[in-house]
Amino acid sequence: MHSEIQRTFQENLTELFPFVSTCYSSSFNLLCFGEFLISSTKERSNLGDPLGPLLFRAASLRLAKFMKASLNSWYMDDGTLGDNVDVLINDYQAVPQIDRRIGLELNEH
């Protein structure tokens, strides 16, 4: 698990941290949960990983906290920012640097 995501769980989702940490403490080749077939690495979740959305939300929570805009509202992967143009431009320009630190990648398409 990416260190910034791990820190988010430690600081904000403390009840879930032991479970998530155990799930990603070592890599495994293949794991089957009923209809879910998962292959994983220690660093990130993969398609079909039942914890993938939760890990993504933890990373996006870190991103949301870095934004300076006065309107800063998020639901899963949808973020809405509102402020004067200069603040919004600064937030937008900061996203790629923040993304690299927290294990996300900005999709500009």
WOMOTA-V340003 format. One record per backbone hydrogen bond with DSSP energy under -1.0 kcal/mol. NH is the residue of the N-H (numbers start at 0). CO is the residue of the C=O. Records with the same first field share a line. If there is no record, write none. Layout:
BEGIN
NH=CO / CO
END
This chain:
BEGIN
5=1
6=2
7=3
8=4
9=5
10=6
11=7
15=12
16=12
19=15
20=16
21=17
22=18
23=19
30=37
32=35
35=32
37=30
39=27
40=43
48=45
51=48
54=50
55=51
56=52
57=53
58=54
59=55
60=56
61=57
62=58
63=59
64=60
70=81
72=79
74=77
77=74
79=72
81=70
87=83
88=84
89=85
90=86
91=87
92=88
93=89
94=90
97=93
98=94
99=95
100=96
101=97
102=98
103=98
END
